[in-house]
Amino acid sequence: MTTDPENTIIMETTKGRVVIALRPDLAPNHVARIKELARAGFYDGIVFHRVIDGFMAQAGCPYGTGTGGSDLPDLKAEFNEEPHVRGTCSMARTQYPHSANSQFFICFDDARFLDRQYTVWGKVIEGMENVDQLKRGEPVRDPDKIISMRVAADAA
């Protein structure tokens, strides 16, 4: 896993900092999208709208409901062999495989039943204890949010 600043995301949340190593080797188009949206400030202020204990925390909907995405076109799936385990960052989508846009989730625990059905694009390398503290719910009442999300190379 890389700690290259160009392939590292720094996400400040209401629970603290989370650092994510991006995996362009697994999902180059999804990594490019995450970086593009982070650089545009899209994720700033976005809530964790769906947080299921023992499963995952989901964010990236501009409406805070899980019903929306960015104005960019949906992405073609880049399913890969990387397992959905604790700290895995993967794209959310509808039932249609090629519908990932801006929403993503971070796994709290083993979720291998998602393997090769959702695009893994990164892994939490620092601050997973902050992800663990996110308020739970579906929807979450008074949800935690992403204060800012930046590519580390831009934050230096």
N, C-alpha and C positions, 0 to 999 in steps of 0.2 A: 504494500500500500504506500502511496506517495504522500509526501508532505510538501510537495511543490506548491508554492503560493498561488500559482495560476490554476491549480486543480484542488484547491481547498476552499471550502465555504465556512465563513464565520457567521453563525446565526445567534444573535442576541435575543433571548426570550424573556418573558416576565419571570421565569424561574432561573435564569442565568445563561451563560454562554454554552453553545454547542458547536463543536468543530467537526466538520464532515470532510472526509477525503473523497474526492470525486474519482470516478472510474471511467475515464474516456475509453479505456481499452475494452470495456464491456458494452457501453452504450454511448457512443460518441455524440449522437444527435440529441439524446436526452440530457447529457451533460452540457452540451452547448445551449440547450433551452434553459436549464436551471441557471446557468451563468448569465445568459441574456436577460432573463427576468430579474435576477438578483441585481444586476448592474442597472437596470431600469427602475429599481426601487419597488417593483411589483409586490414583493412579499412583505414589505414594511407595513406593519399594522395588521397583517392577516392573522386570524385566529386559528387555533387548533380546534376545529369544529367537531371532530369525532375522535374520541380518545377511549379506547376499550382496554380495560385492565387485562394484563397478561397477553395482549395481542399487539396493538399498535396505536400510534398517535398520528392523525391526519390533518393536514393544513393545505393551503394553496387555493382556496376558493375565495374570490373577491367579495362574495355575498355572505360568507361565514356559514353557509348552509350545506355545502357539498354539491351545489347545483350549477356552479359556474367555473369558468376558467379565464385565461387571458384572451386577448383579441387575436392571438397568433393561431395558425392552423394546428389541428391535432397532429400528433406524431405517429409515424409508423412504428409499431412495436419493435423493440430490440431485446426480445427475451433472451436470457443467457443462463449459464449453468451456475451462477453465483447463488448460494443458498440464502433463503430468508431466515436469518437468525438474529439474535439480539444486536441492535445497532444498525441493521441493514436499512438503507434508504432506497425506496422503490416508488415508482409512479403509480398513482391511482388511475383508474379508468372506468368506463362503463362496461357493459357486457360485451361491447364491440372491442376486440383486441387493439385496434389502431385508433383509440380515442383518448390517449393520455395527452394532457395539455399543460397544466400548471400544478395540479394537485399531486401531493406526494405523501408518503407515510414513512414513519420510523418504527421498526419492530421493537417491542419490549422484550420479546421472547422468541423461541423457536416457532416459526410459521412456515415450515417446509411445504405445507400443502399449497402454498402460493408459487413455489418454484416453477420456473419456465412458463408462468402465466402472467407475470407482471415484470416490468423492466427494472432490474436493480441498477442503480446509477451511483451509489456511494455507500459509505459506512461511517458511522459516528466514531471518531477517534479520541474525542475529549468531550466531557460534559454529559455523558449518558445519565448520570445521576440527576441532572436537571430535567431531562426528558422524563425520567421516572416520576418527577414531582408534578407533572402537568395534571390539571383537574380532569377527572374522568366524566364521561357522559356521551350520549348519542341522541340528541345534541348535548353539548356541554353547557351547563348553566354558568354564566359569567366566565367565559373561557379565557385561558391563557393565550398569549399572542406572541407572534414574532415581532419584536421591536424593530430589528433591522437584520438584513441578510445580505452579506457581501462576499465577493470573491476576495480571498486574503491578499492577493497581489495588489488589489485596488485600495485596500485598507492600510497598506504600509506607508 
